[in-house]
Amino acid sequence: MKTEFPSKNEIDREWFVIDAENAVLGRLASKAAFVLTGKHKPTFTPFLDTGDHVIVINAEKVRLTGAKEEQKIYHYHSGYPGGLRSLQAKKVRAERPVKMVEEAIRGMLPKSKLGNQMYRKLKVYAGDKHPHTAQKPTPMSAQA
């Protein structure tokens, strides 16, 4: 018996929209990563990108549980010696709320070329408007 693998032409890509308003960041990221990898489909293959496109709206209204608003630290490096910078989650939310959601989802994707390909199918917007209405995205719950 031969194992069937979907070819590039056989993969059907759908569009899903997730409203992040009052959704817990980790649960939202888990759900989005699950759809981006294609694990919700019966044609899932670990070494192929069979996932769908995901649009996340209202990223600025995502919820952090516990004291993470004050205690969670985001690090980045400028590229120069001694260039490590750190920001609290509340400051990241104020300056770049989209970055907070993107980083959470990206961390749940594979760390490879395949993961980068999956990440390109993610679109995150701070407000409730998005320019992808022509793709007719299906609403999806943020709960995992």
GIQUIHU-V793828 format. One record per residue. RES is the residue in one letter. PSI is psi in radians with two decimals (* if undefined). BURIAL is # if it has 24 or more other C-alpha atoms within 12 Angstrom, else .. D_LAST is the distance of its C-alpha to the last C-alpha in Angstrom with 2 decimals. Layout:
res-><RES;RES>
psi-><PSI;PSI>
burial-><BURIAL;BURIAL>
d_last-><D_LAST;D_LAST>
This chain:
res-><M;K;T;E;F;P;S;K;N;E;I;D;R;E;W;F;V;I;D;A;E;N;A;V;L;G;R;L;A;S;K;A;A;F;V;L;T;G;K;H;K;P;T;F;T;P;F;L;D;T;G;D;H;V;I;V;I;N;A;E;K;V;R;L;T;G;A;K;E;E;Q;K;I;Y;H;Y;H;S;G;Y;P;G;G;L;R;S;L;Q;A;K;K;V;R;A;E;R;P;V;K;M;V;E;E;A;I;R;G;M;L;P;K;S;K;L;G;N;Q;M;Y;R;K;L;K;V;Y;A;G;D;K;H;P;H;T;A;Q;K;P;T;P;M;S;A;Q;A>
psi-><2.28;2.52;2.27;2.32;2.36;2.39;3.03;-0.64;-0.40;-0.23;2.06;2.11;2.19;2.94;2.31;2.52;2.28;2.21;2.06;0.05;2.14;0.36;2.48;2.32;-0.83;-0.71;-0.68;-0.80;-0.69;-0.77;-0.79;-0.75;-0.63;-0.75;-0.70;-0.63;-0.35;0.26;-0.21;-0.06;2.60;-0.29;0.25;2.29;2.20;-0.54;0.16;2.64;1.64;0.15;3.03;2.99;2.50;2.29;2.19;2.14;2.84;0.73;-0.48;-0.27;0.25;2.67;2.43;2.36;2.81;-2.47;0.41;-0.48;-0.65;-0.63;-0.47;2.28;2.29;2.23;2.54;2.81;2.39;-0.33;-0.16;2.75;2.31;0.36;0.38;2.18;2.59;2.44;2.50;2.73;-0.64;-0.57;-0.66;-0.73;-0.68;-0.70;-0.85;1.39;-0.47;-0.66;-0.65;-0.79;-0.74;-0.75;-0.69;-0.73;-0.74;-0.62;-0.31;0.02;2.81;2.54;1.30;-3.09;-0.62;-0.70;-0.68;-0.67;-0.70;-0.69;-0.54;-0.29;0.12;2.28;2.17;2.33;2.45;-0.68;-2.92;0.13;2.53;2.64;0.33;0.55;-0.47;-0.42;-0.08;1.14;2.53;2.26;2.49;2.50;2.57;-0.20;2.43;*>
burial-><.;.;.;.;.;.;.;.;.;.;.;.;#;#;#;#;#;#;#;#;#;.;#;#;#;#;#;#;#;#;#;#;#;#;#;#;#;#;.;.;.;.;.;#;.;.;.;#;#;#;#;#;#;#;#;#;#;#;#;#;#;#;#;#;.;.;.;.;.;.;.;.;.;#;.;.;.;.;.;.;.;.;.;.;.;.;.;.;#;#;.;#;#;.;.;#;#;#;#;#;#;#;#;#;#;#;.;#;#;.;.;.;.;.;#;.;.;#;#;#;#;#;#;#;#;#;.;.;.;.;.;.;.;.;.;.;#;.;.;.;#;#;.;.>
d_last-><34.82;33.39;29.78;28.77;27.20;26.26;28.73;28.13;29.34;27.19;23.80;22.50;20.46;18.55;17.50;14.28;14.22;11.45;12.98;12.40;14.66;13.83;10.29;10.06;11.01;9.40;5.73;6.98;8.95;6.76;5.19;8.90;10.45;9.06;10.67;13.61;14.51;14.54;12.83;11.64;15.42;18.11;20.29;18.26;20.91;20.38;23.42;22.95;20.90;19.48;16.50;16.28;16.94;14.43;15.84;14.43;16.66;17.56;16.84;19.54;17.74;14.65;14.65;15.55;15.71;19.00;21.87;20.11;21.68;25.02;24.46;22.11;24.48;24.11;26.93;28.69;32.14;34.87;36.45;39.61;40.79;39.40;36.92;33.78;32.25;29.65;27.90;25.99;22.54;24.19;26.77;24.37;22.51;25.98;27.30;24.53;21.11;20.03;20.86;18.46;15.37;17.06;17.86;14.42;13.15;16.53;16.39;13.54;15.66;18.77;21.85;24.21;25.64;22.86;20.26;22.50;22.62;18.85;18.83;21.50;19.24;17.21;18.74;18.03;20.14;20.95;21.92;20.82;23.11;22.68;25.36;23.44;24.20;26.50;23.66;22.30;18.57;16.22;14.04;10.26;7.93;6.37;3.80;0.00>
